[in-house]
Each structure stands twice: as structure tokens, then as C-alpha cells.
Amino acid sequence: ITIKPTTLKNDEIQMDAWRWGGFHKYDIADKDNAQYAAVIVGQMGLKDMSPTDLRKFMAGKTASVVPYLNSHEEGMEGRSSVKDFETFLQLMYLYYTQPRKDEGLFKSFVTKEKASTQFYMQDPQAWYADTLNKIVFNSNPWSEDPVPGPEDYDKIKLDKSFSIYNQVFSNAYGMHYTFVGNIDPEKAKPLLEKYIGSLPAAPKENKYKDNGVRMIKGSTEANLKKGKESQSVINFIFEGETEYNREEKMNLAALLEVMNIKIIEKLREEMSGIYGGGMYGTIVKRPYVHYTVGAQLSCGPENVEKLEKALIELIKDAQEKGIEQKDLDKVKETW
């Protein structure tokens, strides 16, 4: 348990409890059951309380807990007021020990999600994002799906999803709790001993799994068309292995901000070509260390070709000549 007392907000305590793991460690057949396991449990209440009962019980109290299971991590996060800190810990404890199963609420969740996603693919932007993702990751079923469809929710089975949730959270071994806020460590200690110290825990290996999600190699172009609006989006996406450290992340962030200065100067102001957009990117630590860099520019269809060429020229210029000190100084001054 790590505690950082701060009075930045007088009446708030935040928590994140996490460990390595995530839904990528399950078989592909159980991907959807695992991916939605924590979300579904969050819809069904706790112990013998339905969500309605829970809302009544929590009336006048400020505390919330959300279990999560993402691609490579699992845990719980939440926040509370100072006076409701014990109630907050009780909620957290119940999410480990007594999640509630409710067939009716599960069916309601699936029905609502299917209805909300039924017409996603009729939206040109959603179709574009989904198609682009399939091209970039060669339809790898483990790549992050930007646009879930009704058929994805049909794959979720309550018994299996609930069982996966219990596999993950019935054993708290290896969870690292971090509390930040108006918290007195000495007063909090007996409560933490009571509600965290008593959680079921048996030694086990907590690790995430690399399922080989990688961008396609080499240079690939795709011209995607849908919709009736006279508008276009240009996307450039790059990925490659690199080092992970604070300095490298800062260098990349500075480079991208300089590139955005150049994009504004050249593509927007000089060429009057783009409505908006720019470059973005980061260095990702897991499941393997790599950088991901992209550009997204919105423009009129008549300008696509010349803007692509102009952007490539800016990138080549930065690669071959480096960046100008005056632009880097602007970024550093802003920072």
C-alpha cells in the first residue's frame, strides 16, 4: 500500500489498486467474456443489493468503486469523501468477495449495448475507423476494436463472464494499492488492515500476455470511401521498436509539438488546406516497448493529394535536417 497525503482537495481520497494481468491472457474464444467481465459485474449490484438498493444505501454518501480488466492490467479504482472512506473500503471489499449475479440485469445490459451499436457502421467515421484498424493490424482479433458491433455482445455468456471475474478478483495476491488525497496514514491504517488485510490471497504469478498485435510491415496505402459529405480525413500511422525511458518520451513529445507548429505554418496557414488535426504519438511500454506515431488531418477531398505530399516533405525535412532551435524553444517555453 502506497499513501500520498495531500490537501490539494480537502474532501477527496482517490485509489487505484492494480497488478499485471488483463483479458489478453485468456483464450481468444473467451476474449469478449473476459473483456466485459468487470463491466457486467458493475451493472449487477453487490451482495444482496441490486443497483437500485445500492443507490438507496449510498444516498448522502460520496464513494464509488469501479473494478476493471483491460488488455494487460486488472484492478479497482475509485474515490470517496473523507467521512465516507470506510464505506468506500467496504464497497471495494464486496467487489472482491461478493459480486452479485443477476440474469435480468445482464440481459438488459446486452440489449441496450446491442441497440446502441446497431447502426454504428452506417456512420462513415465509425466505418472508417473500423476498416483502418483491420488494415493496419491485418484483422488481428486481439487488436483493440474501435467499433464494437451487436454481434460482439452476442458472444458474452453470463456464467462464463462471471466465472472469469471471480477467477481474477477472488484472489487479491499482488494487488498494489495507491491512495492519494486528504488521508491520515495513522487513522487509515486500522481500516486498511481490516478491509485490505483480510482479502483472500494465495501466492500466484501475475503477468500479462503479448498476443502479437503488431502493425503490418512496410509501406501500405489505402483509399477508403464512404458517405455523401464532401470531406476527407488523412491518416498516417507509424510504429516501431524503441527504448522506454522518461527522456525518450519527452524527446518524442517535443518533436511532435514542433511538427505541429510546422503543420500549422505550412498546411493550414500557407496552403489553407486543413480544417484541423496534427501529429500525435507516444512510447508504449507493454506488451512490448514500441513507439506509435500518427497524423490525422481533416480537409476537402480536392486537397488530399497535395497535403499528403506536403506532410511527407515536412517529415523528411525533420528526418534529414533535424528541427530548428526556435521551434524547440517555443515548445520548451510553453512547457
FENNORMO-V820715 format. One record per residue. N is the residue number from 1. RES is the residue in three letters. SS is DSSP state (H for helix, E for strand, - for the rest). PHI is phi as a letter, one per 40 degrees, with the letter a starting at -180 (none if undefined). BURIAL is I if it has 16 or more other ideal C-beta (glycine too) atoms within 10 Angstrom, else O. Layout:
# FENNORMO-V820715
n->(N	N)
res->(RES	RES)
ss->(SS	SS)
phi->(PHI	PHI)
burial->(BURIAL	BURIAL)
This chain:
# FENNORMO-V820715
n->(1	2	3	4	5	6	7	8	9	10	11	12	13	14	15	16	17	18	19	20	21	22	23	24	25	26	27	28	29	30	31	32	33	34	35	36	37	38	39	40	41	42	43	44	45	46	47	48	49	50	51	52	53	54	55	56	57	58	59	60	61	62	63	64	65	66	67	68	69	70	71	72	73	74	75	76	77	78	79	80	81	82	83	84	85	86	87	88	89	90	91	92	93	94	95	96	97	98	99	100	101	102	103	104	105	106	107	108	109	110	111	112	113	114	115	116	117	118	119	120	121	122	123	124	125	126	127	128	129	130	131	132	133	134	135	136	137	138	139	140	141	142	143	144	145	146	147	148	149	150	151	152	153	154	155	156	157	158	159	160	161	162	163	164	165	166	167	168	169	170	171	172	173	174	175	176	177	178	179	180	181	182	183	184	185	186	187	188	189	190	191	192	193	194	195	196	197	198	199	200	201	202	203	204	205	206	207	208	209	210	211	212	213	214	215	216	217	218	219	220	221	222	223	224	225	226	227	228	229	230	231	232	233	234	235	236	237	238	239	240	241	242	243	244	245	246	247	248	249	250	251	252	253	254	255	256	257	258	259	260	261	262	263	264	265	266	267	268	269	270	271	272	273	274	275	276	277	278	279	280	281	282	283	284	285	286	287	288	289	290	291	292	293	294	295	296	297	298	299	300	301	302	303	304	305	306	307	308	309	310	311	312	313	314	315	316	317	318	319	320	321	322	323	324	325	326	327	328	329	330	331	332	333	334	335)
res->(ILE	THR	ILE	LYS	PRO	THR	THR	LEU	LYS	ASN	ASP	GLU	ILE	GLN	MET	ASP	ALA	TRP	ARG	TRP	GLY	GLY	PHE	HIS	LYS	TYR	ASP	ILE	ALA	ASP	LYS	ASP	ASN	ALA	GLN	TYR	ALA	ALA	VAL	ILE	VAL	GLY	GLN	MET	GLY	LEU	LYS	ASP	MET	SER	PRO	THR	ASP	LEU	ARG	LYS	PHE	MET	ALA	GLY	LYS	THR	ALA	SER	VAL	VAL	PRO	TYR	LEU	ASN	SER	HIS	GLU	GLU	GLY	MET	GLU	GLY	ARG	SER	SER	VAL	LYS	ASP	PHE	GLU	THR	PHE	LEU	GLN	LEU	MET	TYR	LEU	TYR	TYR	THR	GLN	PRO	ARG	LYS	ASP	GLU	GLY	LEU	PHE	LYS	SER	PHE	VAL	THR	LYS	GLU	LYS	ALA	SER	THR	GLN	PHE	TYR	MET	GLN	ASP	PRO	GLN	ALA	TRP	TYR	ALA	ASP	THR	LEU	ASN	LYS	ILE	VAL	PHE	ASN	SER	ASN	PRO	TRP	SER	GLU	ASP	PRO	VAL	PRO	GLY	PRO	GLU	ASP	TYR	ASP	LYS	ILE	LYS	LEU	ASP	LYS	SER	PHE	SER	ILE	TYR	ASN	GLN	VAL	PHE	SER	ASN	ALA	TYR	GLY	MET	HIS	TYR	THR	PHE	VAL	GLY	ASN	ILE	ASP	PRO	GLU	LYS	ALA	LYS	PRO	LEU	LEU	GLU	LYS	TYR	ILE	GLY	SER	LEU	PRO	ALA	ALA	PRO	LYS	GLU	ASN	LYS	TYR	LYS	ASP	ASN	GLY	VAL	ARG	MET	ILE	LYS	GLY	SER	THR	GLU	ALA	ASN	LEU	LYS	LYS	GLY	LYS	GLU	SER	GLN	SER	VAL	ILE	ASN	PHE	ILE	PHE	GLU	GLY	GLU	THR	GLU	TYR	ASN	ARG	GLU	GLU	LYS	MET	ASN	LEU	ALA	ALA	LEU	LEU	GLU	VAL	MET	ASN	ILE	LYS	ILE	ILE	GLU	LYS	LEU	ARG	GLU	GLU	MET	SER	GLY	ILE	TYR	GLY	GLY	GLY	MET	TYR	GLY	THR	ILE	VAL	LYS	ARG	PRO	TYR	VAL	HIS	TYR	THR	VAL	GLY	ALA	GLN	LEU	SER	CYS	GLY	PRO	GLU	ASN	VAL	GLU	LYS	LEU	GLU	LYS	ALA	LEU	ILE	GLU	LEU	ILE	LYS	ASP	ALA	GLN	GLU	LYS	GLY	ILE	GLU	GLN	LYS	ASP	LEU	ASP	LYS	VAL	LYS	GLU	THR	TRP)
ss->(-	E	E	E	E	-	-	-	-	-	-	-	E	E	E	E	E	E	E	E	-	-	H	H	H	-	-	H	H	H	H	H	H	H	H	-	H	H	H	H	H	-	-	-	-	E	-	-	E	-	H	H	H	H	H	H	H	-	-	-	-	-	E	E	E	E	E	E	E	-	-	-	E	E	E	E	E	E	E	E	-	-	-	-	H	H	H	H	H	H	H	H	H	H	H	H	H	-	E	-	-	-	H	H	H	H	H	H	H	H	H	H	H	H	H	H	H	-	-	H	H	H	-	H	H	H	H	H	H	H	H	H	H	H	H	H	-	-	-	-	-	-	-	-	-	-	-	-	-	H	H	H	H	H	-	-	-	H	H	H	H	H	H	H	H	H	H	H	H	-	-	-	-	-	-	E	E	E	E	E	E	-	-	-	H	H	H	H	H	H	H	H	H	H	H	-	-	-	-	-	-	-	-	-	-	-	-	-	-	-	-	-	-	-	-	-	-	-	-	-	-	-	-	-	-	-	-	-	-	-	-	E	E	E	E	E	E	E	E	E	E	-	-	-	-	H	H	H	H	H	H	H	H	H	H	H	H	H	H	H	H	H	H	H	H	H	H	H	H	H	-	-	-	E	E	E	E	E	E	E	E	E	E	E	-	-	-	-	-	E	E	E	E	E	E	E	E	E	E	-	H	H	H	H	H	H	H	H	H	H	H	H	H	H	H	H	H	H	H	H	H	-	-	-	H	H	H	H	H	H	H	H	H	H	-)
phi->(none	b	b	b	c	a	b	d	b	c	b	a	b	b	b	b	b	a	a	c	i	g	c	c	c	c	c	d	c	b	d	c	c	c	c	c	d	c	c	c	c	c	c	b	g	a	f	b	b	c	d	c	c	c	c	c	c	c	d	g	b	b	a	a	b	b	c	a	a	b	c	b	b	a	i	b	b	i	a	a	c	c	c	b	c	c	d	d	c	c	c	d	d	c	c	c	b	a	c	b	b	a	d	c	c	c	c	c	d	c	c	c	c	c	c	c	b	d	b	d	c	c	c	d	c	c	c	c	c	c	c	c	c	c	c	c	b	f	f	c	c	c	c	c	c	c	b	c	b	d	c	c	c	c	c	c	b	d	d	c	c	c	c	c	d	c	d	c	c	c	b	c	d	g	c	b	c	b	b	b	i	c	b	c	d	c	c	c	d	c	c	c	c	c	c	c	c	c	c	c	a	b	d	a	c	b	a	c	b	c	c	g	c	b	c	c	c	g	b	b	b	a	b	b	b	a	g	b	c	c	a	b	b	b	b	b	b	b	a	a	c	a	c	b	a	c	c	c	c	c	c	c	c	c	d	c	c	c	c	c	c	c	c	c	c	c	c	c	c	c	c	f	b	b	c	i	h	i	b	a	i	a	b	b	c	b	c	a	c	a	c	b	b	a	b	b	b	c	a	c	d	c	b	d	c	c	c	d	c	c	c	c	c	c	c	c	c	c	c	c	b	g	b	c	d	c	c	c	c	c	c	c	c	c	c)
burial->(I	O	I	O	O	O	O	O	O	O	O	I	I	I	I	I	I	I	I	I	I	I	I	I	I	I	O	O	O	I	I	I	I	I	I	I	I	I	I	I	I	I	I	I	I	I	O	O	I	O	O	O	O	I	O	O	O	O	O	O	O	I	I	O	I	O	I	I	I	I	I	I	I	I	I	I	I	I	I	I	I	O	O	I	I	O	I	I	I	I	I	I	I	I	I	I	I	O	I	I	I	I	O	O	I	I	O	O	I	I	O	O	I	I	O	O	I	O	O	I	O	O	O	I	O	I	I	I	I	I	I	I	I	O	I	I	I	O	O	I	O	I	I	O	I	O	I	I	O	I	O	I	I	O	O	I	O	I	O	I	I	I	O	I	I	I	O	I	I	O	I	I	O	I	I	O	I	O	I	I	I	I	I	O	O	O	O	I	O	O	O	I	O	O	I	I	O	O	I	O	O	O	O	O	O	I	O	I	I	O	I	O	I	I	I	O	O	O	O	O	O	O	O	O	O	O	O	O	O	O	O	I	I	I	O	O	I	O	I	O	O	O	O	O	O	O	O	O	I	O	O	I	I	I	I	I	I	I	I	I	I	I	I	O	O	I	I	I	O	O	O	O	I	I	O	O	I	I	I	O	I	O	I	O	O	O	I	O	O	I	I	I	I	O	I	O	I	O	I	O	O	O	I	I	O	O	I	I	O	I	I	O	O	I	I	O	O	I	O	O	O	O	I	O	O	O	I	I	O	O	I	O	O	O	O)
